[in-house]
Amino acid sequence: MPYADLEAGLRSLRKSLEQIKALLAWEQLKQSEARPGHSPLLAFDSALETDLRNEYSFFLFTSVQMHSILNSGADISKVKLQRFKQELAKIEHQLYSLDLQRRRFS
Protein backbone atom coordinates (compact mmCIF):
# COMPACT_ATOMS: atom_id res chain seq x y z
CA MET A 1 0.00 0.00 0.00
CA PRO A 2 1.47 3.35 -0.92
CA TYR A 3 2.29 5.93 1.73
CA ALA A 4 -0.70 8.09 0.74
CA ASP A 5 -3.06 5.15 1.25
CA LEU A 6 -1.71 4.58 4.75
CA GLU A 7 -2.25 8.25 5.51
CA ALA A 8 -5.79 7.98 4.15
CA GLY A 9 -6.38 4.91 6.33
CA LEU A 10 -5.35 6.81 9.45
CA ARG A 11 -7.57 9.75 8.48
CA SER A 12 -10.44 7.35 7.98
CA LEU A 13 -9.89 5.82 11.41
CA ARG A 14 -9.75 9.25 13.06
CA LYS A 15 -13.00 10.24 11.37
CA SER A 16 -14.64 6.98 12.36
CA LEU A 17 -13.51 7.43 15.98
CA GLU A 18 -15.03 10.92 16.06
CA GLN A 19 -18.28 9.56 14.61
CA ILE A 20 -18.39 6.87 17.30
CA LYS A 21 -17.84 9.49 20.00
CA ALA A 22 -20.64 11.62 18.55
CA LEU A 23 -23.03 8.67 18.45
CA LEU A 24 -22.19 7.80 22.06
CA ALA A 25 -22.82 11.41 23.07
CA TRP A 26 -26.24 11.34 21.40
CA GLU A 27 -27.02 8.08 23.14
CA GLN A 28 -25.98 9.51 26.49
CA LEU A 29 -28.14 12.58 25.92
CA LYS A 30 -31.07 10.38 24.94
CA GLN A 31 -30.69 8.37 28.15
CA SER A 32 -30.34 11.47 30.31
CA GLU A 33 -33.54 12.94 28.84
CA ALA A 34 -35.58 9.78 29.34
CA ARG A 35 -38.26 10.21 31.98
CA PRO A 36 -40.36 7.29 33.14
CA GLY A 37 -43.96 7.56 31.97
CA HIS A 38 -43.29 10.49 29.63
CA SER A 39 -42.54 10.73 25.98
CA PRO A 40 -38.96 11.78 25.22
CA LEU A 41 -38.27 15.51 25.28
CA LEU A 42 -36.00 15.09 22.30
CA ALA A 43 -36.77 12.96 19.27
CA PHE A 44 -33.90 10.70 18.25
CA ASP A 45 -33.29 8.45 15.33
CA SER A 46 -34.20 4.93 16.42
CA ALA A 47 -31.31 3.62 14.33
CA LEU A 48 -28.71 5.03 16.72
CA GLU A 49 -27.62 1.59 17.90
CA THR A 50 -27.36 0.35 14.31
CA ASP A 51 -25.30 3.37 13.31
CA LEU A 52 -22.98 2.79 16.26
CA ARG A 53 -22.61 -0.90 15.44
CA ASN A 54 -21.88 -0.13 11.78
CA GLU A 55 -19.30 2.53 12.62
CA TYR A 56 -17.61 0.27 15.16
CA SER A 57 -17.48 -2.54 12.60
CA PHE A 58 -16.02 -0.20 10.00
CA PHE A 59 -13.37 0.96 12.45
CA LEU A 60 -12.37 -2.60 13.35
CA PHE A 61 -12.26 -3.69 9.70
CA THR A 62 -10.10 -0.71 8.71
CA SER A 63 -7.83 -1.24 11.71
CA VAL A 64 -7.27 -4.89 10.80
CA GLN A 65 -6.44 -3.89 7.23
CA MET A 66 -3.93 -1.32 8.46
CA HIS A 67 -2.25 -3.86 10.75
CA SER A 68 -2.05 -6.35 7.93
CA ILE A 69 -0.38 -3.85 5.64
CA LEU A 70 2.01 -2.53 8.27
CA ASN A 71 3.02 -6.03 9.35
CA SER A 72 3.54 -7.23 5.79
CA GLY A 73 6.61 -5.06 5.36
CA ALA A 74 5.06 -2.20 3.45
CA ASP A 75 7.46 -0.54 1.07
CA ILE A 76 8.23 2.46 3.26
CA SER A 77 11.11 3.46 5.49
CA LYS A 78 11.39 1.99 8.97
CA VAL A 79 10.97 5.44 10.49
CA LYS A 80 7.69 6.05 8.65
CA LEU A 81 6.55 2.50 9.36
CA GLN A 82 7.13 3.05 13.08
CA ARG A 83 5.28 6.38 12.95
CA PHE A 84 2.28 4.72 11.29
CA LYS A 85 2.26 1.94 13.87
CA GLN A 86 2.43 4.43 16.74
CA GLU A 87 -0.36 6.56 15.31
CA LEU A 88 -2.53 3.49 14.71
CA ALA A 89 -1.94 2.34 18.29
CA LYS A 90 -2.86 5.80 19.60
CA ILE A 91 -6.14 5.86 17.66
CA GLU A 92 -7.01 2.30 18.72
CA HIS A 93 -6.27 3.12 22.34
CA GLN A 94 -8.76 5.98 22.16
CA LEU A 95 -11.39 3.63 20.78
CA TYR A 96 -10.73 0.93 23.36
CA SER A 97 -10.93 3.50 26.16
CA LEU A 98 -14.60 3.92 25.17
CA ASP A 99 -15.10 0.29 26.28
CA LEU A 100 -17.27 -0.65 23.31
CA GLN A 101 -15.98 -4.22 23.25
CA ARG A 102 -18.08 -4.92 26.36
CA ARG A 103 -21.20 -3.67 24.65
CA ARG A 104 -23.59 -6.22 23.24
CA PHE A 105 -24.86 -5.21 19.85
CA SER A 106 -28.09 -6.99 19.04
MOPAC internal coordinates of N, CA, C and O (Angstrom, degrees):
PM7 1SCF
backbone

  N    0.0000 0     0.00 0     0.00 0    0    0    0
  C    1.4508 1     0.00 0     0.00 0    1    0    0
  C    1.5241 1   107.74 1     0.00 0    2    1    0
  O    1.2310 1   120.14 1   -50.31 1    3    2    1
  N    1.2811 1   117.33 1   129.69 1    3    2    1
  C    1.4646 1   120.13 1   178.95 1    5    3    2
  C    1.5266 1   111.81 1   -64.88 1    6    5    3
  O    1.2310 1   121.72 1   -21.14 1    7    6    5
  N    1.3076 1   114.31 1   158.86 1    7    6    5
  C    1.4641 1   122.76 1   179.65 1    9    7    6
  C    1.5215 1   111.49 1   -51.49 1   10    9    7
  O    1.2310 1   119.92 1   134.00 1   11   10    9
  N    1.3163 1   117.76 1   -46.00 1   11   10    9
  C    1.4657 1   122.03 1  -178.59 1   13   11   10
  C    1.5190 1   111.39 1   -60.68 1   14   13   11
  O    1.2310 1   120.01 1   144.03 1   15   14   13
  N    1.3340 1   117.58 1   -35.97 1   15   14   13
  C    1.4559 1   120.89 1   178.96 1   17   15   14
  C    1.5311 1   111.26 1   -68.99 1   18   17   15
  O    1.2310 1   120.64 1   143.92 1   19   18   17
  N    1.3229 1   116.37 1   -36.08 1   19   18   17
  C    1.4613 1   119.34 1   176.50 1   21   19   18
  C    1.5281 1   110.27 1   -66.44 1   22   21   19
  O    1.2310 1   120.72 1   139.34 1   23   22   21
  N    1.3108 1   116.24 1   -40.66 1   23   22   21
  C    1.4691 1   120.27 1   175.97 1   25   23   22
  C    1.5243 1   110.09 1   -61.29 1   26   25   23
  O    1.2310 1   120.56 1   136.44 1   27   26   25
  N    1.3240 1   116.54 1   -43.56 1   27   26   25
  C    1.4648 1   121.05 1   179.46 1   29   27   26
  C    1.5315 1   110.45 1   -63.59 1   30   29   27
  O    1.2310 1   120.29 1   141.81 1   31   30   29
  N    1.3187 1   117.06 1   -38.19 1   31   30   29
  C    1.4590 1   121.13 1   177.31 1   33   31   30
  C    1.5188 1   111.92 1   -61.79 1   34   33   31
  O    1.2310 1   120.29 1   136.72 1   35   34   33
  N    1.3182 1   117.06 1   -43.28 1   35   34   33
  C    1.4642 1   120.49 1   177.45 1   37   35   34
  C    1.5243 1   111.52 1   -65.31 1   38   37   35
  O    1.2310 1   120.54 1   139.01 1   39   38   37
  N    1.3329 1   116.57 1   -40.99 1   39   38   37
  C    1.4689 1   119.68 1   176.77 1   41   39   38
  C    1.5296 1   110.66 1   -61.04 1   42   41   39
  O    1.2310 1   121.15 1   138.36 1   43   42   41
  N    1.3098 1   115.40 1   -41.64 1   43   42   41
  C    1.4540 1   120.49 1   179.52 1   45   43   42
  C    1.5313 1   111.13 1   -62.61 1   46   45   43
  O    1.2310 1   120.65 1   138.67 1   47   46   45
  N    1.3267 1   116.37 1   -41.33 1   47   46   45
  C    1.4633 1   120.16 1   178.48 1   49   47   46
  C    1.5265 1   111.37 1   -66.44 1   50   49   47
  O    1.2310 1   120.32 1   139.49 1   51   50   49
  N    1.3188 1   116.99 1   -40.51 1   51   50   49
  C    1.4716 1   120.02 1   177.91 1   53   51   50
  C    1.5352 1   110.38 1   -62.03 1   54   53   51
  O    1.2310 1   120.89 1   135.98 1   55   54   53
  N    1.3134 1   115.90 1   -44.02 1   55   54   53
  C    1.4665 1   120.56 1   179.70 1   57   55   54
  C    1.5360 1   110.62 1   -63.95 1   58   57   55
  O    1.2310 1   120.68 1   137.43 1   59   58   57
  N    1.3079 1   116.31 1   -42.57 1   59   58   57
  C    1.4557 1   120.94 1   178.84 1   61   59   58
  C    1.5295 1   110.77 1   -63.18 1   62   61   59
  O    1.2310 1   120.22 1   137.82 1   63   62   61
  N    1.3228 1   117.19 1   -42.18 1   63   62   61
  C    1.4614 1   121.64 1   178.18 1   65   63   62
  C    1.5309 1   110.30 1   -60.52 1   66   65   63
  O    1.2310 1   120.20 1   136.24 1   67   66   65
  N    1.3137 1   117.23 1   -43.76 1   67   66   65
  C    1.4644 1   120.50 1   178.69 1   69   67   66
  C    1.5277 1   111.08 1   -64.73 1   70   69   67
  O    1.2310 1   120.14 1   142.79 1   71   70   69
  N    1.3226 1   117.34 1   -37.21 1   71   70   69
  C    1.4651 1   120.69 1   177.35 1   73   71   70
  C    1.5293 1   110.34 1   -65.20 1   74   73   71
  O    1.2310 1   120.30 1   138.50 1   75   74   73
  N    1.3160 1   117.04 1   -41.50 1   75   74   73
  C    1.4686 1   121.10 1   177.74 1   77   75   74
  C    1.5252 1   110.18 1   -61.75 1   78   77   75
  O    1.2310 1   120.40 1   135.58 1   79   78   77
  N    1.3204 1   116.85 1   -44.42 1   79   78   77
  C    1.4664 1   120.19 1   178.72 1   81   79   78
  C    1.5196 1   110.92 1   -61.71 1   82   81   79
  O    1.2310 1   120.22 1   139.65 1   83   82   81
  N    1.3217 1   117.19 1   -40.35 1   83   82   81
  C    1.4681 1   120.97 1   179.09 1   85   83   82
  C    1.5297 1   110.76 1   -65.14 1   86   85   83
  O    1.2310 1   120.31 1   137.21 1   87   86   85
  N    1.3125 1   117.00 1   -42.79 1   87   86   85
  C    1.4683 1   120.31 1   178.90 1   89   87   86
  C    1.5280 1   110.84 1   -64.06 1   90   89   87
  O    1.2310 1   120.29 1   140.04 1   91   90   89
  N    1.3259 1   117.05 1   -39.96 1   91   90   89
  C    1.4667 1   120.33 1   177.51 1   93   91   90
  C    1.5292 1   111.05 1   -65.11 1   94   93   91
  O    1.2310 1   120.43 1   142.87 1   95   94   93
  N    1.3158 1   116.78 1   -37.13 1   95   94   93
  C    1.4624 1   120.48 1   177.94 1   97   95   94
  C    1.5285 1   110.74 1   -64.99 1   98   97   95
  O    1.2310 1   120.45 1   137.68 1   99   98   97
  N    1.3256 1   116.75 1   -42.32 1   99   98   97
  C    1.4664 1   120.31 1   176.72 1  101   99   98
  C    1.5222 1   110.46 1   -62.27 1  102  101   99
  O    1.2310 1   120.89 1   137.88 1  103  102  101
  N    1.3184 1   115.91 1   -42.12 1  103  102  101
  C    1.4602 1   119.55 1   179.83 1  105  103  102
  C    1.5277 1   110.74 1   -63.92 1  106  105  103
  O    1.2310 1   120.58 1   138.66 1  107  106  105
  N    1.3177 1   116.50 1   -41.34 1  107  106  105
  C    1.4564 1   120.24 1   178.91 1  109  107  106
  C    1.5293 1   110.68 1   -64.37 1  110  109  107
  O    1.2310 1   120.36 1   138.22 1  111  110  109
  N    1.3144 1   116.92 1   -41.78 1  111  110  109
  C    1.4634 1   120.53 1   177.30 1  113  111  110
  C    1.5202 1   110.62 1   -62.65 1  114  113  111
  O    1.2310 1   120.78 1   136.85 1  115  114  113
  N    1.3088 1   116.11 1   -43.15 1  115  114  113
  C    1.4708 1   120.90 1   179.03 1  117  115  114
  C    1.5318 1   110.04 1   -58.76 1  118  117  115
  O    1.2310 1   120.58 1   135.47 1  119  118  117
  N    1.3307 1   116.50 1   -44.53 1  119  118  117
  C    1.4596 1   120.15 1  -179.33 1  121  119  118
  C    1.5294 1   111.86 1   -68.12 1  122  121  119
  O    1.2310 1   120.58 1   143.55 1  123  122  121
  N    1.3233 1   116.49 1   -36.45 1  123  122  121
  C    1.4625 1   119.38 1  -179.38 1  125  123  122
  C    1.5232 1   112.11 1   -71.25 1  126  125  123
  O    1.2310 1   120.14 1   155.02 1  127  126  125
  N    1.3261 1   117.34 1   -24.98 1  127  126  125
  C    1.4588 1   121.90 1  -179.53 1  129  127  126
  C    1.5257 1   112.65 1   -89.02 1  130  129  127
  O    1.2310 1   120.59 1   169.14 1  131  130  129
  N    1.3178 1   116.48 1   -10.86 1  131  130  129
  C    1.4665 1   119.95 1  -178.45 1  133  131  130
  C    1.5289 1   109.58 1   -68.77 1  134  133  131
  O    1.2310 1   121.66 1   -49.42 1  135  134  133
  N    1.3178 1   114.43 1   130.58 1  135  134  133
  C    1.4679 1   120.41 1   177.73 1  137  135  134
  C    1.5187 1   107.37 1  -126.66 1  138  137  135
  O    1.2310 1   120.32 1   -52.36 1  139  138  137
  N    1.3116 1   116.99 1   127.64 1  139  138  137
  C    1.4632 1   119.73 1   179.89 1  141  139  138
  C    1.5317 1   111.79 1   -56.92 1  142  141  139
  O    1.2310 1   120.87 1   -48.25 1  143  142  141
  N    1.3115 1   115.93 1   131.75 1  143  142  141
  C    1.4573 1   121.81 1   176.67 1  145  143  142
  C    1.5165 1   115.10 1    79.90 1  146  145  143
  O    1.2310 1   119.85 1  -176.99 1  147  146  145
  N    1.3207 1   117.89 1     3.01 1  147  146  145
  C    1.4595 1   121.26 1   179.89 1  149  147  146
  C    1.5205 1   109.52 1  -124.24 1  150  149  147
  O    1.2310 1   121.72 1   -26.88 1  151  150  149
  N    1.3125 1   114.31 1   153.12 1  151  150  149
  C    1.4645 1   117.07 1   173.88 1  153  151  150
  C    1.5309 1   108.06 1   -73.57 1  154  153  151
  O    1.2310 1   120.37 1   -26.08 1  155  154  153
  N    1.3282 1   116.89 1   153.92 1  155  154  153
  C    1.4661 1   119.29 1  -177.74 1  157  155  154
  C    1.5262 1   111.93 1   -60.53 1  158  157  155
  O    1.2310 1   121.00 1   -37.98 1  159  158  157
  N    1.3374 1   115.70 1   142.02 1  159  158  157
  C    1.4608 1   120.15 1   176.85 1  161  159  158
  C    1.5186 1   110.55 1   -69.44 1  162  161  159
  O    1.2310 1   120.85 1   147.45 1  163  162  161
  N    1.2993 1   115.99 1   -32.55 1  163  162  161
  C    1.4610 1   121.67 1   179.78 1  165  163  162
  C    1.5183 1   109.21 1  -116.06 1  166  165  163
  O    1.2310 1   120.67 1   -42.96 1  167  166  165
  N    1.3098 1   116.32 1   137.04 1  167  166  165
  C    1.4608 1   120.15 1   177.58 1  169  167  166
  C    1.5218 1   108.58 1   -88.76 1  170  169  167
  O    1.2310 1   120.51 1   -49.81 1  171  170  169
  N    1.3181 1   116.63 1   130.19 1  171  170  169
  C    1.4594 1   121.82 1  -179.04 1  173  171  170
  C    1.5181 1   110.27 1  -123.20 1  174  173  171
  O    1.2310 1   121.68 1   -27.35 1  175  174  173
  N    1.2803 1   114.39 1   152.65 1  175  174  173
  C    1.4518 1   121.26 1   175.37 1  177  175  174
  C    1.5256 1   108.35 1   -64.76 1  178  177  175
  O    1.2310 1   120.51 1   -53.63 1  179  178  177
  N    1.3100 1   116.64 1   126.37 1  179  178  177
  C    1.4625 1   120.20 1  -178.43 1  181  179  178
  C    1.5196 1   111.95 1   -71.05 1  182  181  179
  O    1.2310 1   120.28 1   170.89 1  183  182  181
  N    1.3205 1   117.07 1    -9.11 1  183  182  181
  C    1.4652 1   120.68 1  -179.13 1  185  183  182
  C    1.5264 1   111.92 1   -91.15 1  186  185  183
  O    1.2310 1   119.75 1  -164.41 1  187  186  185
  N    1.3067 1   118.08 1    15.59 1  187  186  185
  C    1.4605 1   121.93 1  -178.10 1  189  187  186
  C    1.5256 1   111.89 1   -56.07 1  190  189  187
  O    1.2310 1   120.40 1   134.21 1  191  190  189
  N    1.3103 1   116.83 1   -45.79 1  191  190  189
  C    1.4646 1   120.99 1  -179.80 1  193  191  190
  C    1.5320 1   110.95 1   -64.49 1  194  193  191
  O    1.2310 1   120.39 1   140.04 1  195  194  193
  N    1.3078 1   116.85 1   -39.96 1  195  194  193
  C    1.4658 1   121.02 1   177.58 1  197  195  194
  C    1.5203 1   110.72 1   -64.62 1  198  197  195
  O    1.2310 1   120.46 1   136.25 1  199  198  197
  N    1.3125 1   116.72 1   -43.75 1  199  198  197
  C    1.4690 1   120.44 1   178.17 1  201  199  198
  C    1.5272 1   110.74 1   -60.90 1  202  201  199
  O    1.2310 1   120.56 1   137.73 1  203  202  201
  N    1.3131 1   116.54 1   -42.27 1  203  202  201
  C    1.4561 1   120.97 1   179.41 1  205  203  202
  C    1.5302 1   110.85 1   -64.75 1  206  205  203
  O    1.2310 1   120.67 1   135.71 1  207  206  205
  N    1.3112 1   116.32 1   -44.29 1  207  206  205
  C    1.4678 1   120.63 1   178.55 1  209  207  206
  C    1.5256 1   110.72 1   -61.98 1  210  209  207
  O    1.2310 1   120.23 1   136.28 1  211  210  209
  N    1.3192 1   117.17 1   -43.72 1  211  210  209
  C    1.4647 1   120.89 1   179.87 1  213  211  210
  C    1.5221 1   111.86 1   -64.50 1  214  213  211
  O    1.2310 1   120.28 1   137.78 1  215  214  213
  N    1.3189 1   117.07 1   -42.22 1  215  214  213
  C    1.4680 1   120.44 1  -179.47 1  217  215  214
  C    1.5265 1   110.65 1   -67.71 1  218  217  215
  O    1.2310 1   120.68 1   139.76 1  219  218  217
  N    1.3125 1   116.30 1   -40.24 1  219  218  217
  C    1.4702 1   121.04 1   177.86 1  221  219  218
  C    1.5287 1   109.92 1   -63.21 1  222  221  219
  O    1.2310 1   120.28 1   137.18 1  223  222  221
  N    1.3124 1   117.07 1   -42.82 1  223  222  221
  C    1.4663 1   121.34 1   178.02 1  225  223  222
  C    1.5270 1   110.94 1   -62.99 1  226  225  223
  O    1.2310 1   120.69 1   136.53 1  227  226  225
  N    1.3222 1   116.29 1   -43.47 1  227  226  225
  C    1.4593 1   120.38 1   177.72 1  229  227  226
  C    1.5274 1   110.70 1   -60.27 1  230  229  227
  O    1.2310 1   120.58 1   135.13 1  231  230  229
  N    1.3224 1   116.49 1   -44.87 1  231  230  229
  C    1.4621 1   120.46 1   179.50 1  233  231  230
  C    1.5268 1   110.19 1   -59.09 1  234  233  231
  O    1.2310 1   120.44 1   130.43 1  235  234  233
  N    1.3298 1   116.77 1   -49.57 1  235  234  233
  C    1.4629 1   120.12 1  -178.14 1  237  235  234
  C    1.5297 1   111.51 1   -62.06 1  238  237  235
  O    1.2310 1   120.15 1   137.64 1  239  238  237
  N    1.3206 1   117.33 1   -42.36 1  239  238  237
  C    1.4627 1   121.34 1   179.42 1  241  239  238
  C    1.5253 1   110.47 1   -61.28 1  242  241  239
  O    1.2310 1   120.63 1   132.46 1  243  242  241
  N    1.3282 1   116.40 1   -47.54 1  243  242  241
  C    1.4657 1   121.01 1  -179.44 1  245  243  242
  C    1.5188 1   110.73 1   -64.38 1  246  245  243
  O    1.2310 1   120.15 1   139.86 1  247  246  245
  N    1.3104 1   117.33 1   -40.14 1  247  246  245
  C    1.4606 1   122.13 1   178.80 1  249  247  246
  C    1.5306 1   111.15 1   -61.80 1  250  249  247
  O    1.2310 1   120.46 1   136.02 1  251  250  249
  N    1.3092 1   116.72 1   -43.98 1  251  250  249
  C    1.4677 1   121.00 1   178.75 1  253  251  250
  C    1.5293 1   110.19 1   -63.07 1  254  253  251
  O    1.2310 1   120.54 1   138.21 1  255  254  253
  N    1.3188 1   116.58 1   -41.79 1  255  254  253
  C    1.4678 1   119.90 1   177.20 1  257  255  254
  C    1.5249 1   111.13 1   -60.75 1  258  257  255
  O    1.2310 1   120.49 1   136.31 1  259  258  257
  N    1.3115 1   116.66 1   -43.69 1  259  258  257
  C    1.4666 1   120.95 1  -179.90 1  261  259  258
  C    1.5253 1   110.59 1   -62.49 1  262  261  259
  O    1.2310 1   120.39 1   135.32 1  263  262  261
  N    1.3212 1   116.85 1   -44.68 1  263  262  261
  C    1.4684 1   120.28 1   178.45 1  265  263  262
  C    1.5269 1   110.84 1   -60.34 1  266  265  263
  O    1.2310 1   121.25 1   136.19 1  267  266  265
  N    1.3035 1   115.22 1   -43.81 1  267  266  265
  C    1.4634 1   119.91 1  -179.57 1  269  267  266
  C    1.5302 1   110.84 1   -58.96 1  270  269  267
  O    1.2310 1   120.98 1   134.32 1  271  270  269
  N    1.2963 1   115.73 1   -45.68 1  271  270  269
  C    1.4675 1   120.40 1  -178.89 1  273  271  270
  C    1.5236 1   110.85 1   -67.13 1  274  273  271
  O    1.2310 1   120.54 1   134.51 1  275  274  273
  N    1.3172 1   116.58 1   -45.49 1  275  274  273
  C    1.4620 1   120.04 1  -178.01 1  277  275  274
  C    1.5236 1   112.10 1   -67.32 1  278  277  275
  O    1.2310 1   120.23 1   148.34 1  279  278  277
  N    1.3249 1   117.17 1   -31.66 1  279  278  277
  C    1.4611 1   120.35 1   179.84 1  281  279  278
  C    1.5231 1   113.28 1   -85.50 1  282  281  279
  O    1.2310 1   120.44 1   171.11 1  283  282  281
  N    1.3240 1   116.77 1    -8.89 1  283  282  281
  C    1.4604 1   119.83 1  -179.37 1  285  283  282
  C    1.5219 1   112.16 1   -87.76 1  286  285  283
  O    1.2310 1   120.64 1  -177.20 1  287  286  285
  N    1.3203 1   116.38 1     2.80 1  287  286  285
  C    1.4598 1   119.31 1  -179.08 1  289  287  286
  C    1.5081 1   111.38 1    79.34 1  290  289  287
  O    1.2310 1   121.13 1  -128.87 1  291  290  289
  N    1.3213 1   115.44 1    51.13 1  291  290  289
  C    1.4651 1   120.27 1   178.93 1  293  291  290
  C    1.5210 1   109.72 1   -51.43 1  294  293  291
  O    1.2310 1   121.27 1   -30.40 1  295  294  293
  N    1.2940 1   115.18 1   149.60 1  295  294  293
  C    1.4625 1   121.90 1  -175.21 1  297  295  294
  C    1.5288 1   111.64 1   -79.18 1  298  297  295
  O    1.2310 1   121.39 1  -116.46 1  299  298  297
  N    1.3423 1   114.95 1    63.54 1  299  298  297
  C    1.4594 1   120.84 1   176.02 1  301  299  298
  C    1.5217 1   108.32 1  -138.29 1  302  301  299
  O    1.2310 1   120.83 1   -14.38 1  303  302  301
  N    1.3044 1   116.01 1   165.62 1  303  302  301
  C    1.4630 1   120.07 1  -177.55 1  305  303  302
  C    1.5314 1   110.78 1   -64.76 1  306  305  303
  O    1.2310 1   121.06 1   -23.23 1  307  306  305
  N    1.3181 1   115.58 1   156.77 1  307  306  305
  C    1.4681 1   120.32 1   179.98 1  309  307  306
  C    1.5170 1   111.41 1   -63.12 1  310  309  307
  O    1.2310 1   120.33 1   145.88 1  311  310  309
  N    1.3164 1   116.97 1   -34.12 1  311  310  309
  C    1.4640 1   120.67 1   179.03 1  313  311  310
  C    1.5274 1   110.22 1   -64.82 1  314  313  311
  O    1.2310 1   120.45 1   132.83 1  315  314  313
  N    1.3284 1   116.74 1   -47.17 1  315  314  313
  C    1.4713 1   120.36 1   179.09 1  317  315  314
  C    1.5215 1   110.60 1   -66.89 1  318  317  315
  O    1.2310 1   120.48 1   140.81 1  319  318  317
  N    1.3156 1   116.69 1   -39.19 1  319  318  317
  C    1.4584 1   120.91 1   178.45 1  321  319  318
  C    1.5285 1   110.29 1   -59.71 1  322  321  319
  O    1.2310 1   120.51 1   135.92 1  323  322  321
  N    1.3249 1   116.63 1   -44.08 1  323  322  321
  C    1.4564 1   121.02 1   179.05 1  325  323  322
  C    1.5340 1   110.86 1   -64.90 1  326  325  323
  O    1.2310 1   120.53 1   140.70 1  327  326  325
  N    1.3240 1   116.59 1   -39.30 1  327  326  325
  C    1.4671 1   120.60 1   178.82 1  329  327  326
  C    1.5289 1   110.64 1   -63.37 1  330  329  327
  O    1.2310 1   120.62 1   136.92 1  331  330  329
  N    1.3357 1   116.41 1   -43.08 1  331  330  329
  C    1.4686 1   119.88 1   177.82 1  333  331  330
  C    1.5254 1   110.96 1   -62.19 1  334  333  331
  O    1.2310 1   120.52 1   136.25 1  335  334  333
  N    1.3224 1   116.62 1   -43.75 1  335  334  333
  C    1.4615 1   120.42 1  -179.87 1  337  335  334
  C    1.5207 1   111.30 1   -63.17 1  338  337  335
  O    1.2310 1   120.28 1   138.92 1  339  338  337
  N    1.3281 1   117.07 1   -41.08 1  339  338  337
  C    1.4609 1   120.49 1   179.07 1  341  339  338
  C    1.5272 1   111.37 1   -66.14 1  342  341  339
  O    1.2310 1   120.66 1   137.70 1  343  342  341
  N    1.3136 1   116.34 1   -42.30 1  343  342  341
  C    1.4634 1   119.99 1   179.67 1  345  343  342
  C    1.5258 1   110.81 1   -65.95 1  346  345  343
  O    1.2310 1   120.45 1   138.74 1  347  346  345
  N    1.3195 1   116.74 1   -41.26 1  347  346  345
  C    1.4594 1   120.82 1   177.38 1  349  347  346
  C    1.5267 1   110.30 1   -61.54 1  350  349  347
  O    1.2310 1   120.29 1   135.75 1  351  350  349
  N    1.3177 1   117.05 1   -44.25 1  351  350  349
  C    1.4704 1   121.03 1   178.91 1  353  351  350
  C    1.5284 1   111.02 1   -62.31 1  354  353  351
  O    1.2310 1   120.21 1   140.93 1  355  354  353
  N    1.3134 1   117.21 1   -39.07 1  355  354  353
  C    1.4657 1   121.79 1   179.36 1  357  355  354
  C    1.5299 1   110.81 1   -63.81 1  358  357  355
  O    1.2310 1   120.45 1   135.05 1  359  358  357
  N    1.3145 1   116.75 1   -44.95 1  359  358  357
  C    1.4696 1   121.13 1   179.71 1  361  359  358
  C    1.5257 1   110.23 1   -65.54 1  362  361  359
  O    1.2310 1   120.53 1   135.68 1  363  362  361
  N    1.3288 1   116.59 1   -44.32 1  363  362  361
  C    1.4709 1   120.33 1   179.33 1  365  363  362
  C    1.5254 1   111.01 1   -63.03 1  366  365  363
  O    1.2310 1   120.37 1   140.52 1  367  366  365
  N    1.3104 1   116.90 1   -39.48 1  367  366  365
  C    1.4624 1   120.06 1   178.88 1  369  367  366
  C    1.5260 1   110.47 1   -60.07 1  370  369  367
  O    1.2310 1   120.57 1   138.95 1  371  370  369
  N    1.3224 1   116.52 1   -41.05 1  371  370  369
  C    1.4634 1   120.44 1   177.94 1  373  371  370
  C    1.5292 1   111.16 1   -62.13 1  374  373  371
  O    1.2310 1   120.82 1   139.29 1  375  374  373
  N    1.3252 1   116.04 1   -40.71 1  375  374  373
  C    1.4636 1   119.04 1   177.92 1  377  375  374
  C    1.5254 1   110.36 1   -65.52 1  378  377  375
  O    1.2310 1   120.30 1   131.76 1  379  378  377
  N    1.3230 1   117.03 1   -48.24 1  379  378  377
  C    1.4606 1   120.26 1  -176.61 1  381  379  378
  C    1.5208 1   112.02 1   -65.69 1  382  381  379
  O    1.2310 1   119.96 1   154.73 1  383  382  381
  N    1.3297 1   117.69 1   -25.27 1  383  382  381
  C    1.4609 1   119.83 1   177.00 1  385  383  382
  C    1.5342 1   111.47 1   -69.05 1  386  385  383
  O    1.2310 1   120.36 1   163.07 1  387  386  385
  N    1.3318 1   116.91 1   -16.93 1  387  386  385
  C    1.4667 1   121.04 1   176.11 1  389  387  386
  C    1.5254 1   111.75 1   -78.00 1  390  389  387
  O    1.2310 1   120.53 1   168.74 1  391  390  389
  N    1.3286 1   116.59 1   -11.26 1  391  390  389
  C    1.4699 1   124.26 1   175.56 1  393  391  390
  C    1.5243 1   113.33 1    60.96 1  394  393  391
  O    1.2310 1   120.57 1  -143.05 1  395  394  393
  N    1.3277 1   116.51 1    36.95 1  395  394  393
  C    1.4618 1   120.75 1   179.32 1  397  395  394
  C    1.5246 1   112.82 1   -72.03 1  398  397  395
  O    1.2310 1   119.97 1   155.50 1  399  398  397
  N    1.3351 1   117.66 1   -24.50 1  399  398  397
  C    1.4592 1   119.55 1  -177.81 1  401  399  398
  C    1.5275 1   111.96 1   -64.13 1  402  401  399
  O    1.2310 1   119.74 1   159.25 1  403  402  401
  N    1.3235 1   118.11 1   -20.75 1  403  402  401
  C    1.4636 1   121.45 1   176.59 1  405  403  402
  C    1.5315 1   111.93 1   -80.19 1  406  405  403
  O    1.2310 1   121.12 1   158.82 1  407  406  405
  N    1.2846 1   115.46 1   -21.18 1  407  406  405
  C    1.4554 1   121.88 1  -175.73 1  409  407  406
  C    1.5340 1   110.14 1   -68.56 1  410  409  407
  O    1.2310 1   120.82 1   -38.43 1  411  410  409
  N    1.2796 1   116.04 1   141.57 1  411  410  409
  C    1.4694 1   120.57 1   176.73 1  413  411  410
  C    1.5156 1   108.15 1  -103.63 1  414  413  411
  O    1.2310 1   121.66 1   -68.28 1  415  414  413
  N    1.3162 1   114.42 1   111.72 1  415  414  413
  C    1.4538 1   119.25 1   176.91 1  417  415  414
  C    1.5163 1   108.12 1   -90.02 1  418  417  415
  O    1.2310 1   121.06 1   -55.83 1  419  418  417
  N    1.3138 1   115.58 1   124.17 1  419  418  417
  C    1.4748 1   118.76 1  -179.07 1  421  419  418
  C    1.4941 1   111.34 1   -96.57 1  422  421  419
  O    1.2310 1   120.10 1   180.00 1  423  422  421

